[in-house]
Amino acid sequence: MARQNGFFESENGQQVFAQMQPEQDPLRRHTGVGLRPDLAPEDEEGYAYAPGYGFIRLSRSELQRAKIRRAANVLGFGVMLSVFLNSVVSSTLLRVVAPVLPGVSVLENGDILASRPALYTIQLLVYIFSLLLPFLLVGALLGYTPKRDLPRRRAQLPYLCMAGLFLLGLNVVGSMLSGLFTSMAARGGVRFIQQYAGSSTSWRSLAVYAVLWSVVPAVVEELVYRGAVLQPLRAMGDRFAVVVSAAVFAMGCRSVVSVPGTFFVGLFLGYVAIKSGSIYTCMILHGLNSAFAIFMEGAQPLMGRGAYQVFLWSTCALVLLGGILAVILMARRSSSMFAITDLEDVNTLTTKLSTFVSSSGFLIAAGVVLFLLLGQLRLTG
């Protein structure tokens, strides 16, 4: 190792900090960047301790990967806390909220007796609590400030219409693929326990469910996934932020067959959040997409089998046609409409994603989610 200006330089070019006065730091003298007089090297960003070498100044690439690993661990913690609150604390919260709602009573054995709208409301409150609390904490740990970072441009109607048609078409394709996957699994002796809105007994009950579970989650989930998750990750690259936020969004999915479709919807909504600069556009699109899915699933038991098949296929055909038309119009409007270009970066997208996925916090959270989703599988023999 050769000594240069108070640093030891290793064979791989890394600089190892040697004790010196701050004014002797060549980084400070030549670039204006270096050790602050009031900080020891272990207190300053950009230095890491290597046993046998001392404090090594990290390269920009290594520093970014360290930030990505920290973000992955924080997000993994948020996912696990959300799962814990939804599966464990939710039962306690349910019994606290239930007595104050009209039409709800708690039986002596602890069961809750409620009308369908009241039950939907209770479930929604539990859902909001288990989602907002963990990810607002995650955003705070990642340095996210809603007042500063949340994109607040007004929604533009032409863009909203085209994006809405495309998203509905994406929803139809995802539903068809999920149905195909479910059918193939059934032939292999595997079925999935799925929760649909389709147990509704009237159009009024279905309408209440659709409003509650499309409008409210659209607002909450966009504030979480395209706000507290996406925005702080943009410092590491927009494409990286879109992919990771979509993955975390899919991990919150409660149906194993819906995970792939939810991931692609998350990709599109992340793209919209960056391209439009409007969280309101994302909320509207999300609500429209959820309402459409709930309505299509919930309408099945309210129609005859033949009538529902005609309704389903005609609606899907119209939506797919609208989605194709939307793609053509968006492409003609701007040739770069679908491109997200990062500034020159020190790591490739593949390197950043592999660093994120291999982090311990994310791996543990993914394992927990996978375990819960696999619990929906049943072997039929």
N, C-alpha and C positions, 0 to 999 in steps of 0.2 A: 504494500500500500504506500503510495507517495503522498507526502504532506504538501498541501497547497493552501497558502494563505489561511492557516488556522484550521483547515479541514483535512481529513484523511480521505483520499479518493480510492475507492475499491476498484477491482478489475472490471466490474460491470458498470462502472461509471457513476454509481451512487456516491453521494457525499455524506460523510460521517462527521457529525458535529464534534469539534474539539473545544475545550473551554477557552473562551476568549471574551473580550469586552465587546459589547454590542457595536461600538463604532468601528471595530475591526472586521465586522462581518462583510465579506465581499459582496454578498447578495444585496445588502443594504446600500453599500457604497456605490454599486454600479446600476442597480435596478430600483432602488428605493424600497425593496421588499426584503425583509429579514427578521431577525430577532428583535422584539420590542425590549427596550431597556428594563421595563418593569415585569417581564415574564421570563421564567426559565424555559428552556426548550420543550420540556414536557407539557408546558401550559399553552404552547402555541400550535395552531393548526398547521399541518404539513410536516410534522416531525413524529417519528415513531421510534420506540426503543427496541433495539435488536440486541439480544444477549451476546456479549463478547465484542460488540462493535460500538455500543453507546447509542446516542440519538441520531437516527438517520433521517435526512431530509427526503421526504417522499416525492416521487415524480408526480406530474399532474395526472397521469394515468392511474397510478396507485392510489392517489388521494381520491379520485373519483370512484374507484372501486370500493374503497373504504366507506365512502358516503352511501353507496348503493347497498352495501351489506348492512349498514346501520338502518337504512330505510326499510330493507326487507325484514329485519328483526322487529322493527316497530310495527310494521303492517301485520306481520305474523302474530304479534301480541294482540293487535286490535281484532283480528279475525277470531282468535281463540277466546278473547273476552266477550265478543259478540255471541259466539256459540254458547258460552257458559251462561250468559244472561238469558238467552232465548230458551235454553233447555232446563236450567235449574232455577234461576231467580224468577222466571216468568210465572211459575205456579204460585209463588208467594205474591207477586204483584197482581196476579189475576184475582186473588181472594181479597186483596186490599181495595181494588178498584170496583169489583163487582157490586158490593152493597150500596154504593152511592149512585148506581145507574138505575133508571126506571125499568121495570119489567124483569129484574134480575133477583134471584134469591139463592142463598147458599143453604143446601140441605144439611142435615145433621151428620151425614157420613162424609161431608166435605165436598160433594159434587155440586156443580153450579147449574142451576136451571135458568135458562134465559131464552128470550125470543131470538129469532135468527138475526134481525138487525142489531140487537143489543150484543149478541155474541160476536158479530163481525166487528163492532166497535171495540169491544174488550181485546180481541185478538190484535186489532190494529194498534191500540195503545201499547200493548206488550211489544209488538214488532218495532214501533218507533223508539221505544226506550232502549231495546237491545241493539239497535243500530246507531242511534245518534250518540249515545254516551261513549261507546268505545272509539268511534272514529273521529269525534270532536277532540278526544284526548290524543288520538294518533296525529291529527292535524296540528295540534299544539306542539307535540314533540318534534314534528318535522318543520316547525317554523311557519306554519300556515296561519295567515291572518285574513279572515273573510273580508273585512273592510278594504284591505289592500289588494288581495289576490283574486277574489271572486269576479269573474267576467260578467259585466252587467249591461252590455249593449241590448238595445230593444230588438225583439224578434222581427225579422223582415218577412212579410207575407209570401212573396214569390219563392224565396229560399225555403221557407217553412213548408209550403205546399209540396215542392219537389222532394225535399228530404223526407217528408211524411209518407209520400207514395213509395219512395225507395225503402223506407224502414218497414212499412207494412208488407211489401213484397219480400223483404228479408225474413220477416216473421213467418210468412206462408211457407217459404222454402225450408226454414228451420223446423216448422211443425211437420212438414211432409217427411223430412229426414228423420225426425224423432219417431214418427209413426212407423217408418220403414225399419228403424233400428229396433223398436219394440216388437214388431212383427217377427223379425229375424231371431230375436232373443227368445220369443215364445216358442218358436220351432225348435230351439235348442233346449227347451225345458226351463227357461228362466222368465219370470214375470216381475214387474216392478209395481210397488205400492205407490200410487200417485194420488195426489190430492187435487181435485178439480173443483171449480165453482159449480159444477153441473148437478149438485144435489138440490138446487133451488126448486121450489114447488110452484112459483109464480113468476111472471115477468116483473112484477114489482120488487120481489125479493132479489131477483137477478140484477135489476137496475141499481138497487141500493148497494149490493155487493160490488158491482162494477165501478160505481162512483167512489166508494170508500177505498177499494183496492187498486184504483188506477190514479186518481188525483193525488191522494195523500202520499202514497209511496213514491210517486213521480217526483214530488217536491223534495221529500226527505232523501231519497236515494241519489238524486242529482246533486243536492248539497253535499252529500257524503262522497260519492264516487267520482263525480266530475268536479267537485270542489276540494274537499279536505284530502282526498287521495291523489287526484290528477295534478292539481296546480303545483304543490311543492315538488313533485317529481319532474316537472318540466325543466327545472334547473339542470337535470341530467340528460336532457334531450326530449323533444316532443314525441317522437315515435316510441321511445322507451316508455314515456309516461302513459301513452295511450294503451300500449300492450299490457303493462302492469296493472293499470286501473281496470281494464277489461277482465283480466285474470282474477283480481280481487272481487270484482262485481260477480263473476261466475261462481266464485267460491261461496257467495251468499245465497246461491240458488238452492231451493229446497227440494228439487226434483232431479234425479240423476239423468233422466233422459232429456232434460231441458238445459243441461250445462253447456253443450256446444253452441246451441242457439243463443243462449244468454251471453256467451263470450263474444260472439260476432255482433250482437246488438250493442254490447259494451264498446267494442272497437269503433262502431259507427258513431255512437253518441260521444265518445271521446274525440273523434275526428271533428264532429259538429261543434263541440265545445271550443276547440282550438280555432277552427276555420271561421266560425261565426262570432266568436268572442261573446257569446250570449248564453248564460245559464238558463235563461227563460226559454230559449228555443229548445234546449235539451229537455226541460221539464214538460213542455207541450208535446214534443215528440214521444217522450217516454210515456206520458199519460195516454196518448192516443194509441200507442202500441199495446199497452197493458189492457186498455178497455176493449180493444179489438179481440185480443186473445181470450179474455174472460168471457166476452159475449159469445164468441164462436164455440167455446167449450161448454158454457152454461146453457146455450140454447138447445143442445142435443136432447136432453130428457123432456123438453117442452114441446118437441115436434115428433111427428111420426118418423120412423126410420127412412122411409122413401122420401118424404118432404125434406128431411134434414140433409140427405145426400145431395139432392138437387140444390138446396140452399148453399151447402158447403162448397161444392165444386164450382158453381157459378160465381160465388163470392171470391173464391181463391183465384179463378181465372181473371176476373176483373182487376183484382189487386195486383196480380203478377203483371198484367198488361200495363197498369198504371206505374208499377215500379220500373219496368223497361223504358217506358216513356220518360220517366223522371231522370233516369241515367242519361238518356240521349240529350235531354234539355240541359242538364247540368254540365255535360261535357261540351256542348255547343256554347254555353255561357262562358266557360273558361277552360282552356286546355289543361290547366294545372289545378282544376277543381278538386281532384281526388289525391293530390300529392301533399305530403307533409315533409318539408325539407328542414333538416336540422342544420345548424351552423357547423362549421368545421369542429370536429370533436377529437378527443384524445383516445377514445375507445370506440370500437365498432358496436353496432346494435347487438350483434350476437354475443360479444364479450360482456356487455352490460347485462343482457338477459340471463346469461349463464351464471354470472356473479350473483344476480338476484335470486335465481332459482336454487342455487347451491347453498345459500345462507341457511344457517341452522334454524332461525326463527320461522322462516317461510316454509322450510321442509316439515317442521313439526306441525304448523298450522294446516298445511296441505294434507298431512297424514290424518289429522283429526277430522277434517272435512270429508276426506275419502272414506274413512271408517263410518261416518254417519250416513253417507250416501249409499255405501254398500249394504247398509242395514235395510234399504228399501228392496233389495233383491230377495226373491223367494224362488226356490227350486220346486218345479211342479212334477219332476220325475218323468 
